[in-house]
């Protein structure tokens, strides 16, 4: 069974997947400089990173990063959280 994030990444081009990988490596290392990072309203520990049309939504809990979504921006991007 393929999870939601893997399914989304399979729809991206190779360059988009490389960009997402670069962002996730920076996020995991704690290097937030150069990232368009924003806390989502009405959610305590949920953040998004914006890079072009791609959105990476994650939860920060007890110092751990949990990916919630990696997808291209559309009208329903933030509704599934």
Secondary structure, DSSP 8 states (H G I E B T S, - for coil): ---HHHHHHHTS-HHHHHHHHHHHHHHHHT--TT-EEEE-TT-SSEEEEEETTEEEEEEEETTEEEEEEEEE--TTTTTT-
